[in-house]
Amino acid sequence: MKVAVLADIHGNMPALEVVAADIDDWQPDKVVLAGDVVNRGPSPLECLEFVLEKERRSGWQFVRGNHEDYVIDQARRDAPRSGPAFDIAQAAYWTLGRLNGDVSALKDMPFQVSFDVDGDETRIVHASMHGNRVGIYPETPDDDLRRKIAPPPAVLCVGHTHRPLIRRIDQTLVINVGSAGMSFDGDPRAAYARLRRTAGRWQAEIVRLAYDQAKTDRDFFESGFFDQAGDLVRIMLLEFRLARPLIYSWSHNYEGAVRAGQITVAESVDRYLDSINGHS
């Protein structure tokens, strides 16, 4: 049996097309998309329509990621439309607009997909069993990893951190499939995981694929994402270009002060980018 698992497309259509073509060539028995199809990138509608067509024609399955939740939150009637909270979430609001306000497909995505082969469970969630924002990293300690996969299946596949790994702990094969659209491990190529079961045992590999990154870079501007989705997009674009996570450190250093009204998002992004440039 062969299974392909991809995650964290983040509205990157050129990357998605290359990954999907490679999956089609490999001809797996099952394909699961482990969340974050949309948001944080310039082509959310195009990517969502593409994967929904794959669901209809090829049986792709999905789980919901935290970025689907962010867009769903923006569709609430009581979601803020001004002030610091809105400024921080403005990219998700832009994404909601690109989806024409329709989050029904996002709401339909479950927390997990599971299937059994010969009594062994393979389980796919976005981040971990602790929720779709609690990730599994290469440096996650064993005891912490055991808690994040419990109850332990034979195979657990996740995404969320954008940092691929393959690791066995006890009787469980743990795979972080990396990101199909916005890598954070310094390698800008798209990533997905291939699982193969032979002689009653699962094996996994991470596939890395080059794609037209210059086209995605242009899409940030030509789609209106860079100009219309708020100041944090300036950091998201740099994340894409460097293949490094930056929003997390911005949040650690500035989000509390922004929410308290002590500094604007624009000012905080200016300071953050200045600090990066000063250490580059």
ZAMI-788218 format. One record per atom (N, C-alpha, C): x negated, y negated, z. Coordinates in pm, whole numbers, padded with zeros to 5 digits, always signed. Atoms other than C-alpha are relative to their C-alpha. Last residue first. Layout:
BEGIN
XYZ/...
***
This chain:
BEGIN
+00025-00082+00120/-02205-03973+00876/-00139-00024-00056/+00077-00119-00035/-02183-04094+01234/-00031+00088-00120/+00118+00037-00078/-02082-04455+01163/-00086+00119+00038/+00101+00056+00091/-01852-04341+00886/-00128-00036+00073/+00050-00109+00084/-01666-04119+01132/-00110-00052-00092/+00085-00085-00084/-01637-04400+01386/-00058+00116-00079/+00127+00071-00025/-01515-04641+01118/-00094+00087+00084/+00080-00016+00122/-01254-04382+01015/-00133-00074+00011/+00042-00139+00013/-01128-04364+01372/-00088+00020-00122/+00106-00025-00098/-01122-04740+01421/-00054+00143-00016/+00118+00080+00035/-00927-04801+01100/-00117+00033+00094/+00062-00067+00114/-00694-04512+01182/-00124-00076-00045/+00067-00121-00050/-00626-04659+01526/-00068+00075-00113/+00122+00039-00071/-00556-05003+01381/-00076+00124+00047/+00096+00055+00096/-00310-04860+01127/-00131-00037+00067/+00058-00112+00074/-00139-04645+01391/-00106-00052-00097/-00083-00050+00109/-00091-04952+01607/-00068+00120-00067/+00070+00016+00126/-00258-05000+01945/+00091+00053-00111/+00123+00073-00028/-00136-05027+02304/-00081-00031-00126/-00006+00134+00056/+00221-04936+02216/-00124-00083+00022/-00021+00096-00110/+00227-04637+02451/+00007-00144-00050/-00136-00021-00051/+00275-04401+02154/+00033-00097+00113/-00097+00043+00102/-00033-04549+01989/+00141+00013+00054/-00001+00147+00001/-00239-04521+02309/+00098-00053-00104/-00062+00047-00123/-00146-04154+02347/+00011-00152+00004/-00146-00013+00008/-00221-04083+01981/+00070-00051+00126/-00081+00119+00023/-00569-04236+01986/+00151+00019+00015/+00058+00129-00039/-00855-04009+02092/+00098-00116-00001/+00061-00005-00133/-00701-03664+02101/-00045-00138+00045/-00106-00013-00101/-00473-03739+01805/-00057-00003+00141/-00069+00129-00007/-00763-03865+01592/+00105+00005+00110/+00085+00087-00080/-00952-03548+01690/+00056-00142+00005/+00001-00043-00139/-00665-03332+01573/-00086-00091+00086/-00118+00052-00069/-00612-03532+01254/-00002+00037+00147/+00025+00132-00058/-00970-03460+01146/+00118-00053+00080/-00114+00053-00076/-00992-03093+01042/-00035-00132+00068/+00023+00003-00145/-01261-03038+00774/+00123-00052+00071/-00034-00135-00047/-01246-02946+00406/-00030+00015+00149/+00112-00056-00077/-01426-03277+00336/+00021+00147+00038/+00127+00017+00072/-01198-03400+00055/-00116+00068+00071/-00002-00077+00124/-00879-03258+00204/-00136-00007-00069/+00001-00142-00036/-00955-03389+00551/-00009+00087-00124/+00138-00030-00034/-01037-03727+00394/-00016+00145+00045/+00076-00005+00125/-00696-03731+00228/-00146+00033+00028/-00033-00126+00069/-00528-03641+00556/-00077+00014-00130/+00077-00107-00064/-00713-03925+00734/+00027+00133-00070/+00141+00029+00028/-00583-04185+00490/-00091+00105+00063/+00036-00065+00126/-00245-04014+00509/-00145-00029-00037/+00068-00125-00028/-00235-04121+00874/-00037+00076-00127/+00145+00015-00009/-00160-04473+00755/-00072+00130+00029/+00057+00043-00127/+00192-04401+00639/-00151+00006+00005/-00024-00095-00109/+00368-04200+00370/-00072-00035+00129/-00134+00007-00057/+00419-04462+00097/+00019+00080+00129/-00048+00137-00022/+00078-04554-00044/+00128-00007+00082/+00101+00081-00067/-00103-04219-00017/+00056-00137+00038/+00027-00047-00136/+00202-04006-00094/-00095-00093+00073/-00043+00100-00096/+00314-04209-00395/-00032+00037+00143/-00129-00038-00059/+00294-03901-00618/+00058-00109+00089/-00103+00006+00104/+00019-04055-00834/+00138+00037+00052/-00030+00137+00041/-00201-04132-00534/+00117-00005-00098/-00019+00081-00120/-00225-03802-00346/+00046-00141-00037/-00139-00013-00042/-00174-03628-00681/+00029-00079+00127/-00081+00097+00075/-00508-03764-00802/+00145+00004+00046/+00042+00132-00046/-00687-03571-00525/+00082-00108-00071/-00065+00021-00129/-00487-03260-00615/-00033-00138+00056/-00143+00020+00028/-00601-03294-00977/+00077-00023+00130/-00014+00138+00049/-00962-03341-00866/+00145-00031-00033/-00013+00090-00115/-00933-03023-00661/+00016-00145-00043/+00023+00138+00046/-00868-02818-00975/+00025-00098+00116/-00115+00056+00072/-00905-02469-00829/-00031-00145-00033/+00015+00138+00044/-01178-02243-00692/+00125-00043-00076/-00024+00033+00140/-01063-01925-00520/-00022-00148-00026/+00017+00145+00019/-01162-01755-00196/+00004-00030-00149/+00034+00038+00136/-01025-01408-00112/-00011-00152-00007/-00039+00137+00032/-01032-01291+00249/-00050-00033-00140/+00104+00088+00052/-01046-00915+00292/+00059-00137-00024/-00035+00135+00046/-00846-00667+00495/-00122-00069-00058/+00121+00080+00020/-00841-00295+00574/+00043-00136-00055/-00003+00129+00067/-00549-00098+00716/-00139-00061-00007/+00069+00109-00071/-00584+00271+00802/+00004-00127-00084/-00062+00031-00128/-00369+00573+00719/-00063-00113+00077/+00028-00107-00097/-00600+00707+00448/+00051-00036+00139/+00047-00124+00060/-00574+00375+00262/-00034+00098+00111/-00007-00115-00090/-00380+00064+00352/-00040+00126-00077/-00015-00126+00072/-00484-00254+00175/+00000+00114+00102/-00003-00115-00090/-00449-00608+00300/+00024+00125-00084/-00047-00125+00058/-00550-00903+00083/-00011+00110+00104/+00046-00131-00046/-00579-01240+00252/+00064+00111-00082/-00111-00085-00041/-00560-01594+00110/-00056+00136+00036/+00019-00131-00063/-00799-01882+00064/+00133+00071+00015/-00121-00058-00057/-00829-02192-00153/-00030+00139+00055/-00077-00091+00083/-01177-02333-00208/+00125+00049+00074/-00122+00060+00053/-01292-02637-00012/+00085+00094-00085/-00005-00057+00135/-01539-02443+00206/+00129-00047-00064/+00110+00054+00079/-01612-02655+00513/-00009+00053-00141/+00122-00069-00039/-01393-02439+00736/-00121-00047-00078/+00065+00074-00109/-01084-02661+00734/-00128+00069+00045/+00094-00074-00083/-00929-02557+00403/-00064-00089+00105/+00080+00103-00069/-00629-02748+00272/-00094+00068+00098/-00006+00134+00054/-00413-02565+00015/-00087-00105+00065/-00006+00002+00146/-00424-02187+00040/-00009-00141-00056/-00095+00092+00063/-00541-02206+00398/-00007+00010-00151/+00053+00128+00047/-00705-01937+00609/+00109-00082-00065/+00014-00001+00146/-00563-01584+00624/-00060-00128-00055/-00044+00136+00032/-00623-01542+00996/-00030-00019-00147/+00047+00072+00118/-00636-01167+01029/+00057-00141+00004/-00050+00138+00000/-00612-00960+01346/-00062-00072-00118/+00076+00075+00099/-00649-00579+01322/+00064-00139-00010/-00064+00095+00090/-00509-00436+01644/-00101-00064-00095/-00054-00075+00114/-00610-00120+01832/+00062-00091-00106/-00069-00121-00045/-00843-00292+02082/+00049+00076-00124/+00003+00002-00145/-00943-00613+01909/+00089+00113+00050/-00070-00108-00068/-01039-00606+01544/-00014-00019+00151/+00054-00041-00130/-01128-00932+01371/+00084+00115+00056/-00045-00139-00008/-01088-01083+01027/-00067+00058+00124/+00076-00097-00080/-01112-01462+01018/+00061+00138-00019/-00023-00144+00012/-01005-01758+00807/-00085+00083+00096/+00134-00059-00014/-00998-02119+00930/+00013+00152-00002/+00070+00022+00127/-00695-02323+00819/-00142+00055+00004/+00126+00069-00031/-00584-02320+01187/-00078-00038-00126/-00006+00117-00089/-00219-02249+01103/-00132-00072+00020/+00067+00110+00068/-00250-01901+00944/-00024-00112+00100/-00038+00137-00035/-00153-01569+01095/-00068-00097-00095/+00051+00103+00093/-00160-01196+01020/+00055-00135+00040/-00062+00132-00015/-00121-00933+01295/-00068-00096-00097/+00059+00110+00075/-00187-00566+01221/+00076-00128+00032/+00118-00055+00067/-00131-00254+01434/-00074-00110-00076/-00033-00087+00111/+00099-00458+01657/-00127+00066-00055/+00095-00018+00110/+00009-00593+02003/+00053+00094-00109/+00045-00139-00008/+00297-00719+02216/-00082+00037-00122/-00089-00091-00073/+00121-00950+02256/+00147-00020-00039/-00054-00100+00092/-00089-01120+01986/+00103+00091+00066/-00062+00063+00117/-00160-01446+02170/+00058+00100-00099/-00126+00064-00038/-00222-01277+02506/+00073-00054-00123/-00096-00104-00040/-00480-01040+02357/+00134-00060+00039/-00053-00062+00121/-00647-01333+02183/+00101+00108+00034/-00096+00094+00056/-00684-01519+02512/+00064+00058-00126/-00117-00002-00088/-00849-01216+02667/+00109-00093-00049/-00076-00124+00010/-01080-01176+02367/+00126+00000+00086/+00051-00110-00083/-01192-01539+02353/+00092+00123-00005/-00097-00036-00104/-01079-01752+02054/-00052+00118+00083/+00061+00002-00133/-01397-01861+01869/+00098+00035+00112/+00113-00092-00008/-01280-01756+01522/-00061+00007+00140/+00121+00053+00061/-00952-01935+01593/-00112+00104+00002/+00105-00099-00021/-00598-01816+01668/-00121-00044-00082/+00073-00072+00103/-00346-02097+01690/-00101+00101+00051/+00102-00056-00090/-00075-02220+01922/-00083+00098-00081/+00106+00102-00015/+00137-02453+01704/-00114+00050+00089/+00063+00032+00128/+00377-02192+01561/-00094-00121+00006/-00066+00110+00067/+00451-02035+01895/-00076-00042-00124/-00031+00107-00096/+00296-01808+02158/+00065-00121-00066/-00125-00035-00066/+00313-01505+01928/+00040-00102+00105/+00019-00109-00094/+00050-01674+01716/+00135+00033+00060/+00117+00034-00081/+00009-01934+01440/-00035+00111+00099/+00079+00113+00049/+00245-01875+01146/-00128-00020+00080/-00054+00122-00059/+00369-01525+01213/-00089-00116-00046/+00051+00127+00051/+00315-01200+01020/+00074-00113+00069/-00080+00117-00040/+00353-00857+01179/-00068-00126-00053/+00071+00119+00049/+00237-00520+01047/+00089-00119+00023/-00062+00128+00032/+00375-00241+01262/-00102-00098-00055/+00087+00112-00036/+00234+00112+01243/+00065-00131-00043/-00009+00032-00142/+00495+00390+01246/-00090-00110+00048/+00039-00118-00078/+00393+00532+00909/-00002-00029+00149/+00050-00101+00092/+00420+00183+00758/-00052+00116+00085/+00071-00117-00048/+00633-00060+00954/-00045+00087-00116/-00037-00123+00067/+00742-00412+00861/-00089+00113+00052/+00064-00123-00044/+00747-00746+01034/+00046+00116-00086/-00036-00110+00090/+00819-01104+00928/-00077+00121+00049/+00093-00106+00035/+00811-01375+01193/+00060+00093-00104/+00125+00012-00075/+00958-01708+01302/-00101+00106-00042/+00003-00053-00136/+01221-01702+01028/-00134-00023+00070/+00123-00075-00022/+01253-01934+00725/-00006+00049+00144/-00022-00144+00023/+01616-02029+00668/-00125+00083+00027/-00068-00058-00116/+01563-02370+00828/+00020+00150-00014/+00096-00003-00110/+01308-02458+00561/+00062+00064+00124/+00094-00109+00027/+01546-02360+00281/-00104+00012+00111/-00065-00130-00019/+01819-02575+00434/-00096+00115-00023/+00091-00086-00075/+01593-02879+00469/+00057+00139+00021/-00051-00137-00013/+01761-03090+00201/-00103+00088+00068/-00070-00017-00127/+01692-03462+00247/+00049+00140+00026/-00136+00054+00013/+01605-03504-00120/+00084+00024+00125/-00090-00116+00003/+01301-03280-00068/+00146-00042-00013/+00035-00075+00121/+01080-03576-00162/+00087+00125-00014/-00053+00071+00116/+01263-03779+00101/-00029+00072-00129/-00145-00018-00001/+01191-03518+00365/+00064-00070-00118/-00025-00134+00052/+00825-03527+00263/+00149+00029-00004/+00020+00009+00145/+00819-03904+00316/+00029+00136-00065/-00117+00070+00052/+00969-03847+00662/-00011-00017-00151/-00110-00097+00002/+00703-03586+00733/+00128-00064-00051/+00027-00094+00110/+00432-03835+00631/+00112+00104-00010/-00045+00055+00127/+00594-04099+00854/-00028+00092-00119/-00069-00105+00076/+00568-03891+01170/+00035-00042-00142/+00078-00123-00009/+00307-04107+01347/+00059+00108-00090/+00125+00023+00072/+00472-04430+01227/-00086+00126-00001/-00024-00010+00144/+00810-04296+01336/-00129-00017-00078/-00033-00140+00029/+00690-04230+01691/+00026+00019-00149/+00117-00087+00004/+00518-04571+01702/+00031+00145-00037/+00077-00013-00122/+00825-04777+01610/-00111+00101-00012/+00093+00111-00021/+01081-04739+01336/-00075+00027+00130/+00032+00055+00132/+01308-04475+01187/-00085-00126+00010/+00032+00144+00007/+01338-04257+01495/-00036-00042-00141/+00143+00019+00023/+01508-03917+01453/-00031-00148-00015/+00059+00085-00104/+01858-03927+01606/-00151-00017-00019/-00061+00134+00001/+02035-03804+01293/-00065-00094+00100/-00094+00021-00108/+01795-03513+01263/+00054-00143-00004/-00137-00002+00052/+01637-03473+00919/+00104-00018+00110/-00028+00129+00063/+01297-03583+01051/+00141-00007-00057/-00022+00100-00105/+01295-03284+01286/+00035-00136-00060/-00134-00024-00054/+01336-03050+00988/+00033-00103+00107/-00091+00056+00100/+01026-03210+00834/+00145+00020+00043/+00012+00146-00001/+00822-03150+01149/+00097-00065-00098/-00072+00055-00115/+00957-02795+01178/-00007-00152+00004/-00142-00009+00033/+00842-02713+00824/+00082-00058+00115/-00029+00114+00088/+00506-02850+00932/+00140+00009-00060/-00028+00122-00076/+00501-02616+01232/+00031-00118-00091/+00114+00060-00067/+00530-02315+01007/+00038-00125+00076/+00001+00146-00014/+00828-02101+00915/-00124-00046+00074/-00024+00039-00138/+00787-01746+00790/-00016-00151+00009/+00057+00118-00065/+00837-01648+00429/+00016+00009+00151/-00063+00029-00129/+00897-01348+00204/-00073-00115+00067/+00082+00061-00104/+00815-01311-00166/+00083-00024+00125/-00022-00048-00136/+01057-01081-00345/-00093-00054+00105/+00103-00096-00039/+00924-01129-00699/+00012+00048+00144/+00045-00087+00109/+01196-01314-00890/-00091+00113+00046/-00109-00054+00082/+01404-01481-00620/-00049+00104-00100/-00089-00080-00084/+01126-01523-00363/+00108+00066-00085/+00070-00125-00025/+00883-01637-00632/+00083+00093+00090/-00013-00077+00123/+01140-01897-00737/-00073+00135+00013/-00137-00051-00001/+01154-02010-00375/+00030+00079-00127/-00003-00121-00083/+00774-02032-00383/+00141+00056+00012/+00082-00108+00055/+00771-02266-00683/+00013+00127+00084/-00075-00059+00112/+01061-02482-00561/-00076+00119-00059/-00114-00072-00054/+00880-02536-00231/+00081+00065-00111/+00046-00122-00064/+00553-02622-00403/+00117+00081+00056/+00049-00090+00103/+00712-02872-00641/-00044+00133+00061/-00115-00054+00072/+00910-03030-00360/-00045+00101-00104/-00079-00095-00078/+00606-03065-00134/+00116+00062-00076/-00097-00062+00091/+00366-03215-00390/+00090+00099+00073/-00071+00088+00092/+00141-03472-00214/+00113+00061-00081/+00053-00002+00135/+00014-03303+00102/+00098-00061-00098/+00144+00025-00006/+00050-03310+00480/-00065+00001-00138/+00050+00103-00090/+00401-03166+00443/-00153-00001+00002/-00020+00143+00024/+00529-02848+00276/-00069-00084+00107/-00009+00025+00144/+00445-02479+00243/-00006-00149-00026/+00059+00127+00044/+00338-02468+00605/-00013-00008-00153/-00033+00133-00049/+00425-02107+00684/-00081-00114-00057/-00004+00019-00145/+00295-01751+00659/+00010-00146+00042/+00054+00135-00015/+00382-01671+00299/+00021-00042+00145/-00059+00078-00108/+00433-01295+00265/-00073-00133+00009/+00064+00130-00019/+00374-01092-00050/+00074-00075+00109/-00073+00099-00080/+00452-00719-00075/-00082-00127+00008/-00135-00049-00025/+00359-00428-00300/+00086-00103+00072/-00028-00063-00129/+00056-00614-00431/+00144+00050+00008/-00123-00080-00003/-00008-00671-00802/+00022+00071+00134/+00031-00111-00093/-00369-00800-00799/+00117+00097+00014/+00095-00089+00065/-00302-01012-01110/-00032+00122+00087/-00070-00071+00107/+00009-01161-00951/-00092+00099-00069/-00085-00101-00064/-00189-01246-00639/+00074+00081-00105/+00090-00106-00045/-00453-01421-00849/+00079+00112+00068/+00044-00075+00119/-00183-01618-01031/-00092+00114+00040/-00110-00084+00046/-00023-01716-00699/-00039+00082-00122/-00016-00111-00094/-00356-01840-00563/+00110+00095-00048/+00115-00089+00016/-00424-02050-00874/+00011+00121+00092/-00009-00067+00130/-00074-02200-00878/-00115+00099-00019/-00104-00103-00005/-00084-02275-00506/+00007+00077-00131/+00052-00114-00076/-00416-02459-00537/+00102+00114+00003/+00106-00067+00076/-00289-02685-00816/-00057+00121+00072/-00051-00082+00111/+00035-02746-00620/-00111+00064-00082/+00112+00001+00095/-00110-02865-00289/+00036+00093-00116/-00032+00083+00116/+00201-02951-00085/-00111-00011-00102/-00004+00143-00028/+00060-02823+00242/+00015-00084-00127/+00012+00060+00133/-00024-02472+00117/-00003-00152+00011/+00053+00137-00007/-00083-02350+00471/-00032-00057-00138/-00057+00095-00095/-00040-01975+00433/-00055-00139-00028/+00055+00134+00017/-00108-01671+00217/+00070-00094+00096/-00052+00098-00094/-00058-01299+00280/-00073-00132-00024/+00067+00130+00007/-00097-01033+00012/+00067-00095+00098/-00077+00116-00046/+00000-00673+00089/-00087-00124-00013/+00074+00126+00008/-00119-00352-00080/+00094-00116+00039/-00085+00119+00000/+00000+00000+00000/-00088-00124+00000/
***
